[in-house]
Amino acid sequence: MSHSGTRSAKCFGARSNRNRDSESGMLLIESLVAMTIVAMVTISYIGIRTDALIDATRARNWRLAREIAEEKLSGLMAGAHEMQPESGQIIEIEKYENFSYKIVLGESGVADVEAEVANEAAGEDTEAKDKIQWQRDRQDLRRARDRGLDAMEYEEQQQLDDIEERLAEKAPSEEDFEEVAVVVYFPKLDADFPGQQEALLIKARVSTLAISGMTPDQASSLAESEGSGVDPIDPASGGAAGLPGGGGR
């Protein structure tokens, strides 16, 4: 074999090696690109699934909170309880982890908790908080005018108002009504700090008879006893037993 034939064979072999190296490099780059695309798609998919799960859980929590609030308010309006609820007492709901509720009685207390819930929902939005305060001031002014009071007199009256004491002073009646709110608290999913909660509030006007948990007959006995000075819970004084807290319904 001539020298020229040997050199041609060597050149061909070198070109073949370079081609194989080039092909291997291209395959490696293509593999890396493909893996990157798959990773991006997978991460996006996981993100979408996570967002969807959060949205579904949030919707479930709000739905559940409304169901709980409506159930508690309906039970209160029906008088389906043995004792008058303590205004503002937070009660844990054992059936649902980290869910709790409270019942707030009286116009002043309901106005306060409405402002509390609204301000919490507004977060750091100063403009929204200012609007909430303006709405409350306007509402208070309207209520003051309905009672023939100025704003300062109404505010003083609300500060001195003790709903528990007021309800205890007068026998409950189907004709007398008080504002009542039920607030349900539950975990905030995108919380800014540990333990942060969201709140759902519903309210209604409820008769003092329903709030008390008494039957009409029990309320009538209590009203009569208040006029005669007889203790309706103590049979020895001539009253009728069976009022809430006095031995059964």
DONUKOL-848176 format. One record per residue (C-alpha): residue number from 0; residue in one letter; x, y, z. Coordinates in nm, 4 decimals. Last residue first. Example, Ala and Ser with C-alpha at 12.3 -4.5 7.8 and 13.67 -1.06 7.14 Angstrom:
2
<seq->1&type->s&xx->1.3670&yy->-0.1060&zz->0.7140> .
<seq->0&type->a&xx->1.2300&yy->-0.4500&zz->0.7800> .
//
This chain:
249
<seq->248&type->r&xx->-8.7331&yy->2.1965&zz->8.1159> .
<seq->247&type->g&xx->-8.5094&yy->2.0741&zz->8.3907> .
<seq->246&type->g&xx->-8.4113&yy->2.1398&zz->8.7511> .
<seq->245&type->g&xx->-8.3455&yy->2.5075&zz->8.8025> .
<seq->244&type->g&xx->-8.0699&yy->2.5860&zz->8.5519> .
<seq->243&type->p&xx->-8.3239&yy->2.6559&zz->8.2831> .
<seq->242&type->l&xx->-8.6612&yy->2.6985&zz->8.4517> .
<seq->241&type->g&xx->-8.8207&yy->2.3837&zz->8.5877> .
<seq->240&type->a&xx->-8.9585&yy->2.4783&zz->8.9248> .
<seq->239&type->a&xx->-9.2582&yy->2.7074&zz->8.9594> .
<seq->238&type->g&xx->-9.2560&yy->2.9754&zz->9.2260> .
<seq->237&type->g&xx->-9.4329&yy->2.9730&zz->9.5626> .
<seq->236&type->s&xx->-9.1275&yy->3.0558&zz->9.7713> .
<seq->235&type->a&xx->-9.0670&yy->2.6899&zz->9.8505> .
<seq->234&type->p&xx->-9.0786&yy->2.6078&zz->9.4785> .
<seq->233&type->d&xx->-8.7551&yy->2.8092&zz->9.4261> .
<seq->232&type->i&xx->-8.6838&yy->2.8722&zz->9.0561> .
<seq->231&type->p&xx->-8.9663&yy->3.1210&zz->9.0023> .
<seq->230&type->d&xx->-8.8522&yy->3.3350&zz->9.2989> .
<seq->229&type->v&xx->-9.1615&yy->3.5317&zz->9.3975> .
<seq->228&type->g&xx->-9.1475&yy->3.9140&zz->9.4099> .
<seq->227&type->s&xx->-9.4977&yy->3.9447&zz->9.2687> .
<seq->226&type->g&xx->-9.4233&yy->4.1330&zz->8.9460> .
<seq->225&type->e&xx->-9.0966&yy->3.9525&zz->8.8870> .
<seq->224&type->s&xx->-9.2762&yy->3.6257&zz->8.9603> .
<seq->223&type->e&xx->-9.5306&yy->3.6937&zz->8.6873> .
<seq->222&type->a&xx->-9.2570&yy->3.7598&zz->8.4317> .
<seq->221&type->l&xx->-9.0724&yy->3.4431&zz->8.5363> .
<seq->220&type->s&xx->-9.3868&yy->3.2343&zz->8.5076> .
<seq->219&type->s&xx->-9.4503&yy->3.3780&zz->8.1604> .
<seq->218&type->a&xx->-9.0918&yy->3.3010&zz->8.0572> .
<seq->217&type->q&xx->-9.1323&yy->2.9428&zz->8.1775> .
<seq->216&type->d&xx->-9.4609&yy->2.9062&zz->7.9906> .
<seq->215&type->p&xx->-9.3077&yy->3.0506&zz->7.6712> .
<seq->214&type->t&xx->-9.0258&yy->2.7950&zz->7.6935> .
<seq->213&type->m&xx->-8.6868&yy->2.9185&zz->7.8068> .
<seq->212&type->g&xx->-8.3642&yy->2.9043&zz->7.6032> .
<seq->211&type->s&xx->-8.2850&yy->3.2640&zz->7.6979> .
<seq->210&type->i&xx->-8.1889&yy->3.3693&zz->7.3454> .
<seq->209&type->a&xx->-8.5172&yy->3.2346&zz->7.2056> .
<seq->208&type->l&xx->-8.7174&yy->3.4371&zz->7.4584> .
<seq->207&type->t&xx->-8.4985&yy->3.7427&zz->7.3967> .
<seq->206&type->s&xx->-8.6142&yy->3.7306&zz->7.0367> .
<seq->205&type->v&xx->-8.3413&yy->3.7172&zz->6.7729> .
<seq->204&type->r&xx->-8.2322&yy->3.9828&zz->6.5256> .
<seq->203&type->a&xx->-7.9824&yy->3.8347&zz->6.2843> .
<seq->202&type->k&xx->-7.6109&yy->3.8028&zz->6.2209> .
<seq->201&type->i&xx->-7.3567&yy->3.6161&zz->6.0116> .
<seq->200&type->l&xx->-6.9813&yy->3.6317&zz->6.0505> .
<seq->199&type->l&xx->-6.7030&yy->3.4306&zz->5.8837> .
<seq->198&type->a&xx->-6.3514&yy->3.4555&zz->6.0196> .
<seq->197&type->e&xx->-6.0044&yy->3.3764&zz->5.8900> .
<seq->196&type->q&xx->-5.7239&yy->3.2690&zz->6.1172> .
<seq->195&type->q&xx->-5.3531&yy->3.3258&zz->6.1651> .
<seq->194&type->g&xx->-5.1954&yy->3.0541&zz->6.3809> .
<seq->193&type->p&xx->-4.8463&yy->3.0959&zz->6.2405> .
<seq->192&type->f&xx->-4.7921&yy->3.4247&zz->6.0526> .
<seq->191&type->d&xx->-4.8827&yy->3.5697&zz->5.7132> .
<seq->190&type->a&xx->-5.1200&yy->3.2797&zz->5.6526> .
<seq->189&type->d&xx->-5.1892&yy->3.1527&zz->5.3015> .
<seq->188&type->l&xx->-5.4206&yy->2.8814&zz->5.4345> .
<seq->187&type->k&xx->-5.6001&yy->3.0846&zz->5.7014> .
<seq->186&type->p&xx->-5.7256&yy->2.8417&zz->5.9667> .
<seq->185&type->f&xx->-6.0888&yy->2.8698&zz->6.0897> .
<seq->184&type->y&xx->-6.2975&yy->3.1052&zz->6.3038> .
<seq->183&type->v&xx->-6.6782&yy->3.1068&zz->6.3005> .
<seq->182&type->v&xx->-6.8601&yy->3.4189&zz->6.4206> .
<seq->181&type->v&xx->-7.2277&yy->3.4079&zz->6.5150> .
<seq->180&type->a&xx->-7.3966&yy->3.7445&zz->6.5605> .
<seq->179&type->v&xx->-7.7037&yy->3.8437&zz->6.7620> .
<seq->178&type->e&xx->-7.8976&yy->4.1693&zz->6.7614> .
<seq->177&type->e&xx->-8.1642&yy->4.1724&zz->7.0291> .
<seq->176&type->f&xx->-8.5415&yy->4.1392&zz->7.0084> .
<seq->175&type->d&xx->-8.8345&yy->4.1851&zz->7.2441> .
<seq->174&type->e&xx->-9.1792&yy->4.0568&zz->7.1385> .
<seq->173&type->e&xx->-9.1186&yy->3.6865&zz->7.1984> .
<seq->172&type->s&xx->-9.0276&yy->3.7746&zz->7.5542> .
<seq->171&type->p&xx->-8.7595&yy->3.7155&zz->7.8113> .
<seq->170&type->a&xx->-8.8207&yy->3.8472&zz->8.1647> .
<seq->169&type->k&xx->-8.6299&yy->4.1665&zz->8.2284> .
<seq->168&type->e&xx->-8.3248&yy->4.2413&zz->8.4420> .
<seq->167&type->a&xx->-8.1264&yy->3.9368&zz->8.3319> .
<seq->166&type->l&xx->-8.1280&yy->4.0441&zz->7.9665> .
<seq->165&type->r&xx->-7.9953&yy->4.3856&zz->8.0646> .
<seq->164&type->e&xx->-7.7229&yy->4.2386&zz->8.2841> .
<seq->163&type->e&xx->-7.5992&yy->4.0088&zz->8.0075> .
<seq->162&type->i&xx->-7.6204&yy->4.2886&zz->7.7513> .
<seq->161&type->d&xx->-7.4182&yy->4.5328&zz->7.9564> .
<seq->160&type->d&xx->-7.4561&yy->4.8776&zz->7.8000> .
<seq->159&type->l&xx->-7.2397&yy->5.1460&zz->7.9606> .
<seq->158&type->q&xx->-7.0135&yy->5.1879&zz->7.6580> .
<seq->157&type->q&xx->-7.3123&yy->5.1774&zz->7.4242> .
<seq->156&type->q&xx->-7.4886&yy->5.4560&zz->7.6147> .
<seq->155&type->e&xx->-7.1753&yy->5.6698&zz->7.6096> .
<seq->154&type->e&xx->-7.1483&yy->5.6236&zz->7.2317> .
<seq->153&type->y&xx->-7.5151&yy->5.7139&zz->7.1859> .
<seq->152&type->e&xx->-7.4777&yy->6.0305&zz->7.3937> .
<seq->151&type->m&xx->-7.1711&yy->6.1307&zz->7.1898> .
<seq->150&type->a&xx->-7.3437&yy->6.0727&zz->6.8543> .
<seq->149&type->d&xx->-7.6577&yy->6.2671&zz->6.9450> .
<seq->148&type->l&xx->-7.9616&yy->6.0894&zz->7.0772> .
<seq->147&type->g&xx->-8.3251&yy->6.0705&zz->6.9654> .
<seq->146&type->r&xx->-8.3230&yy->5.6947&zz->6.9521> .
<seq->145&type->d&xx->-8.3441&yy->5.6666&zz->6.5731> .
<seq->144&type->r&xx->-8.0905&yy->5.9509&zz->6.5573> .
<seq->143&type->a&xx->-7.8386&yy->5.7457&zz->6.7581> .
<seq->142&type->r&xx->-7.8939&yy->5.4454&zz->6.5333> .
<seq->141&type->r&xx->-7.8237&yy->5.6518&zz->6.2230> .
<seq->140&type->l&xx->-7.5129&yy->5.8029&zz->6.3825> .
<seq->139&type->d&xx->-7.3865&yy->5.4576&zz->6.4795> .
<seq->138&type->q&xx->-7.4313&yy->5.3346&zz->6.1217> .
<seq->137&type->r&xx->-7.2447&yy->5.6341&zz->5.9816> .
<seq->136&type->d&xx->-6.9608&yy->5.5867&zz->6.2286> .
<seq->135&type->r&xx->-6.9468&yy->5.2185&zz->6.1332> .
<seq->134&type->q&xx->-6.9342&yy->5.2939&zz->5.7624> .
<seq->133&type->w&xx->-6.6592&yy->5.5513&zz->5.8134> .
<seq->132&type->q&xx->-6.4568&yy->5.3033&zz->6.0194> .
<seq->131&type->i&xx->-6.4857&yy->5.0406&zz->5.7458> .
<seq->130&type->k&xx->-6.3872&yy->5.2961&zz->5.4808> .
<seq->129&type->d&xx->-6.0780&yy->5.3916&zz->5.6808> .
<seq->128&type->k&xx->-5.9878&yy->5.0238&zz->5.7102> .
<seq->127&type->a&xx->-6.0201&yy->4.9782&zz->5.3332> .
<seq->126&type->e&xx->-5.7958&yy->5.2785&zz->5.2691> .
<seq->125&type->t&xx->-5.5368&yy->5.1495&zz->5.5141> .
<seq->124&type->d&xx->-5.5077&yy->4.8109&zz->5.3418> .
<seq->123&type->e&xx->-5.2682&yy->4.6292&zz->5.5768> .
<seq->122&type->g&xx->-5.5113&yy->4.3468&zz->5.6490> .
<seq->121&type->a&xx->-5.8610&yy->4.4321&zz->5.5251> .
<seq->120&type->a&xx->-5.9935&yy->4.0920&zz->5.6399> .
<seq->119&type->e&xx->-5.8774&yy->4.1592&zz->5.9940> .
<seq->118&type->n&xx->-6.0403&yy->4.5014&zz->5.9832> .
<seq->117&type->a&xx->-6.3705&yy->4.3508&zz->5.8675> .
<seq->116&type->v&xx->-6.3686&yy->4.0833&zz->6.1387> .
<seq->115&type->e&xx->-6.2947&yy->4.3344&zz->6.4159> .
<seq->114&type->a&xx->-6.5463&yy->4.5879&zz->6.2840> .
<seq->113&type->e&xx->-6.8182&yy->4.3214&zz->6.2812> .
<seq->112&type->v&xx->-6.7087&yy->4.2128&zz->6.6304> .
<seq->111&type->d&xx->-6.7550&yy->4.5633&zz->6.7657> .
<seq->110&type->a&xx->-7.0917&yy->4.6201&zz->6.5976> .
<seq->109&type->v&xx->-7.2170&yy->4.2852&zz->6.7330> .
<seq->108&type->g&xx->-7.1081&yy->4.3766&zz->7.0855> .
<seq->107&type->s&xx->-7.2803&yy->4.7151&zz->7.0707> .
<seq->106&type->e&xx->-7.6065&yy->4.5795&zz->6.9302> .
<seq->105&type->g&xx->-7.6354&yy->4.2920&zz->7.1729> .
<seq->104&type->l&xx->-7.5200&yy->3.9321&zz->7.1883> .
<seq->103&type->v&xx->-7.2105&yy->3.7722&zz->7.0378> .
<seq->102&type->i&xx->-7.1968&yy->3.3980&zz->6.9776> .
<seq->101&type->k&xx->-6.8550&yy->3.2430&zz->6.9326> .
<seq->100&type->y&xx->-6.7060&yy->2.9849&zz->6.7039> .
<seq->99&type->s&xx->-6.4132&yy->2.7468&zz->6.6655> .
<seq->98&type->f&xx->-6.2438&yy->2.5468&zz->6.3908> .
<seq->97&type->n&xx->-5.8844&yy->2.4288&zz->6.4427> .
<seq->96&type->e&xx->-5.9798&yy->2.0643&zz->6.3837> .
<seq->95&type->y&xx->-6.3419&yy->2.0034&zz->6.2887> .
<seq->94&type->k&xx->-6.5547&yy->1.7673&zz->6.4988> .
<seq->93&type->e&xx->-6.4221&yy->1.9122&zz->6.8257> .
<seq->92&type->i&xx->-6.5537&yy->2.2606&zz->6.7530> .
<seq->91&type->e&xx->-6.3803&yy->2.4901&zz->7.0015> .
<seq->90&type->i&xx->-6.5969&yy->2.7464&zz->7.1782> .
<seq->89&type->i&xx->-6.5048&yy->3.1143&zz->7.2057> .
<seq->88&type->q&xx->-6.7142&yy->3.3016&zz->7.4634> .
<seq->87&type->g&xx->-6.8171&yy->3.6436&zz->7.3289> .
<seq->86&type->s&xx->-7.1665&yy->3.6490&zz->7.4782> .
<seq->85&type->e&xx->-7.2360&yy->3.3610&zz->7.7114> .
<seq->84&type->p&xx->-7.5177&yy->3.1554&zz->7.5644> .
<seq->83&type->q&xx->-7.8500&yy->3.1480&zz->7.7524> .
<seq->82&type->m&xx->-7.8986&yy->2.8008&zz->7.8928> .
<seq->81&type->e&xx->-8.0723&yy->2.4828&zz->7.7818> .
<seq->80&type->h&xx->-8.0443&yy->2.5243&zz->7.4072> .
<seq->79&type->a&xx->-8.2756&yy->2.4911&zz->7.1079> .
<seq->78&type->g&xx->-8.4352&yy->2.8353&zz->7.1396> .
<seq->77&type->a&xx->-8.5276&yy->2.8207&zz->6.7709> .
<seq->76&type->m&xx->-8.3347&yy->3.1397&zz->6.6981> .
<seq->75&type->l&xx->-8.0319&yy->2.9943&zz->6.8790> .
<seq->74&type->g&xx->-8.0457&yy->2.6682&zz->6.6845> .
<seq->73&type->s&xx->-8.0749&yy->2.8602&zz->6.3576> .
<seq->72&type->l&xx->-7.7769&yy->3.0764&zz->6.4553> .
<seq->71&type->k&xx->-7.5629&yy->2.7744&zz->6.5426> .
<seq->70&type->e&xx->-7.6561&yy->2.5876&zz->6.2230> .
<seq->69&type->e&xx->-7.6064&yy->2.8957&zz->6.0059> .
<seq->68&type->a&xx->-7.2617&yy->2.9556&zz->6.1549> .
<seq->67&type->i&xx->-7.1589&yy->2.5903&zz->6.1127> .
<seq->66&type->e&xx->-7.2784&yy->2.5780&zz->5.7521> .
<seq->65&type->r&xx->-7.1033&yy->2.9080&zz->5.6774> .
<seq->64&type->a&xx->-6.7759&yy->2.7807&zz->5.8261> .
<seq->63&type->l&xx->-6.8036&yy->2.4575&zz->5.6247> .
<seq->62&type->r&xx->-6.8485&yy->2.6475&zz->5.3007> .
<seq->61&type->w&xx->-6.5582&yy->2.8770&zz->5.3851> .
<seq->60&type->n&xx->-6.3355&yy->2.5810&zz->5.4740> .
<seq->59&type->r&xx->-6.4318&yy->2.3873&zz->5.1608> .
<seq->58&type->a&xx->-6.3574&yy->2.6844&zz->4.9380> .
<seq->57&type->r&xx->-6.0156&yy->2.7238&zz->5.1023> .
<seq->56&type->t&xx->-5.9462&yy->2.3509&zz->5.0644> .
<seq->55&type->a&xx->-6.0406&yy->2.3595&zz->4.6948> .
<seq->54&type->d&xx->-5.8268&yy->2.6685&zz->4.6331> .
<seq->53&type->i&xx->-5.5310&yy->2.5120&zz->4.8141> .
<seq->52&type->l&xx->-5.5705&yy->2.1880&zz->4.6164> .
<seq->51&type->a&xx->-5.5937&yy->2.3786&zz->4.2877> .
<seq->50&type->d&xx->-5.2836&yy->2.5777&zz->4.3747> .
<seq->49&type->t&xx->-5.0975&yy->2.2542&zz->4.4556> .
<seq->48&type->r&xx->-5.2147&yy->2.0856&zz->4.1337> .
<seq->47&type->i&xx->-5.1092&yy->2.3869&zz->3.9295> .
<seq->46&type->g&xx->-4.7722&yy->2.3954&zz->4.1017> .
<seq->45&type->i&xx->-4.7243&yy->2.0207&zz->4.0478> .
<seq->44&type->y&xx->-4.8059&yy->2.0673&zz->3.6803> .
<seq->43&type->s&xx->-4.5667&yy->2.3595&zz->3.6494> .
<seq->42&type->i&xx->-4.2937&yy->2.1570&zz->3.8202> .
<seq->41&type->t&xx->-4.3587&yy->1.8614&zz->3.5877> .
<seq->40&type->v&xx->-4.3593&yy->2.0797&zz->3.2762> .
<seq->39&type->m&xx->-4.0356&yy->2.2469&zz->3.3829> .
<seq->38&type->a&xx->-3.8735&yy->1.9115&zz->3.4665> .
<seq->37&type->v&xx->-3.9812&yy->1.7608&zz->3.1335> .
<seq->36&type->i&xx->-3.8437&yy->2.0617&zz->2.9460> .
<seq->35&type->t&xx->-3.5144&yy->2.0426&zz->3.1358> .
<seq->34&type->m&xx->-3.4872&yy->1.6683&zz->3.0727> .
<seq->33&type->a&xx->-3.5452&yy->1.7238&zz->2.6995> .
<seq->32&type->v&xx->-3.2821&yy->1.9979&zz->2.6886> .
<seq->31&type->l&xx->-3.0336&yy->1.7756&zz->2.8736> .
<seq->30&type->s&xx->-3.1045&yy->1.4845&zz->2.6388> .
<seq->29&type->e&xx->-3.0646&yy->1.7077&zz->2.3337> .
<seq->28&type->i&xx->-2.7338&yy->1.8361&zz->2.4677> .
<seq->27&type->l&xx->-2.6103&yy->1.4802&zz->2.5311> .
<seq->26&type->l&xx->-2.7258&yy->1.3658&zz->2.1861> .
<seq->25&type->m&xx->-2.5452&yy->1.6597&zz->2.0268> .
<seq->24&type->g&xx->-2.2253&yy->1.5748&zz->2.2111> .
<seq->23&type->s&xx->-2.2492&yy->1.2097&zz->2.1089> .
<seq->22&type->e&xx->-2.3043&yy->1.3117&zz->1.7457> .
<seq->21&type->s&xx->-2.0022&yy->1.5406&zz->1.7559> .
<seq->20&type->d&xx->-1.7860&yy->1.2699&zz->1.9137> .
<seq->19&type->r&xx->-1.9024&yy->1.0210&zz->1.6477> .
<seq->18&type->n&xx->-1.8302&yy->1.2730&zz->1.3712> .
<seq->17&type->r&xx->-1.4855&yy->1.3451&zz->1.5150> .
<seq->16&type->n&xx->-1.4093&yy->0.9736&zz->1.5317> .
<seq->15&type->s&xx->-1.5225&yy->0.9267&zz->1.1696> .
<seq->14&type->r&xx->-1.3118&yy->1.2230&zz->1.0572> .
<seq->13&type->a&xx->-1.0056&yy->1.0721&zz->1.2264> .
<seq->12&type->g&xx->-1.0660&yy->0.7354&zz->1.0608> .
<seq->11&type->f&xx->-1.1028&yy->0.8989&zz->0.7185> .
<seq->10&type->c&xx->-0.7820&yy->1.0921&zz->0.7704> .
<seq->9&type->k&xx->-0.5966&yy->0.7750&zz->0.8703> .
<seq->8&type->a&xx->-0.7269&yy->0.5854&zz->0.5694> .
<seq->7&type->s&xx->-0.6272&yy->0.8685&zz->0.3382> .
<seq->6&type->r&xx->-0.2758&yy->0.8823&zz->0.4916> .
<seq->5&type->t&xx->-0.2323&yy->0.5098&zz->0.4343> .
<seq->4&type->g&xx->-0.3432&yy->0.5352&zz->0.0705> .
<seq->3&type->s&xx->-0.1011&yy->0.8228&zz->0.0080> .
<seq->2&type->h&xx->0.1844&yy->0.6200&zz->0.1585> .
<seq->1&type->s&xx->0.1242&yy->0.3438&zz->-0.0897> .
<seq->0&type->m&xx->0.0000&yy->0.0000&zz->0.0000> .
//
